[in-house]
Amino acid sequence: MTTTTNDDNITAWTERLLVEAPDLAPEQARFFVHELYFAAQRAVDKELWEANFVRDE
């Protein structure tokens, strides 16, 4: 089984973004991807928390 870390995901998506937006500075691309990745993770965590809360009631 292969384990992918958050950093691996961020690096992969940063590289993809830079292909589509080559004029974007790599640091800006990484910052954007990092913020987007963790915002999405928070949204998923919130959905799971809400689903568990509703189920437990």
Secondary structure per residue as TSV (DSSP state, phi and psi in degrees):
chain	resnum	aa	ss	phi	psi
A	1	M	-	360.0	134.7
A	2	T	-	-96.9	135.5
A	3	T	-	-108.5	128.7
A	4	T	-	-108.7	128.1
A	5	T	-	-89.7	164.4
A	6	N	H	-55.3	-42.1
A	7	D	H	-63.4	-37.9
A	8	D	H	-63.3	-42.9
A	9	N	H	-64.2	-45.0
A	10	I	H	-63.1	-42.3
A	11	T	H	-62.7	-45.0
A	12	A	H	-62.5	-45.3
A	13	W	H	-71.4	-31.5
A	14	T	H	-63.7	-43.9
A	15	E	H	-61.4	-41.0
A	16	R	H	-63.3	-43.7
A	17	L	H	-61.8	-42.1
A	18	L	H	-66.1	-28.3
A	19	V	H	-66.8	-40.8
A	20	E	H	-80.2	-26.1
A	21	A	-	-132.9	71.2
A	22	P	T	-64.3	-18.9
A	23	D	T	-81.5	-10.5
A	24	L	S	-74.6	134.7
A	25	A	-	-65.5	138.2
A	26	P	H	-54.9	-36.8
A	27	E	H	-66.6	-39.6
A	28	Q	H	-66.6	-41.7
A	29	A	H	-62.3	-45.1
A	30	R	H	-64.9	-41.5
A	31	F	H	-61.5	-45.9
A	32	F	H	-59.8	-49.1
A	33	V	H	-63.0	-42.3
A	34	H	H	-58.7	-49.6
A	35	E	H	-63.3	-43.2
A	36	L	H	-64.8	-43.3
A	37	Y	H	-60.6	-47.2
A	38	F	H	-75.6	-28.4
A	39	A	H	-66.2	-41.8
A	40	A	H	-64.6	-40.5
A	41	Q	H	-63.8	-41.1
A	42	R	H	-62.3	-39.4
A	43	A	H	-64.0	-42.9
A	44	V	H	-64.8	-44.0
A	45	D	H	-60.2	-40.2
A	46	K	H	-64.4	-44.1
A	47	E	H	-60.3	-43.1
A	48	L	H	-63.9	-42.7
A	49	W	H	-61.3	-46.2
A	50	E	H	-64.0	-41.4
A	51	A	H	-63.5	-41.9
A	52	N	H	-65.8	-38.7
A	53	F	H	-63.8	-47.1
A	54	V	H	-63.7	-42.1
A	55	R	H	-63.7	-38.7
A	56	D	H	-76.2	-16.7
A	57	E	-	-78.1	360.0
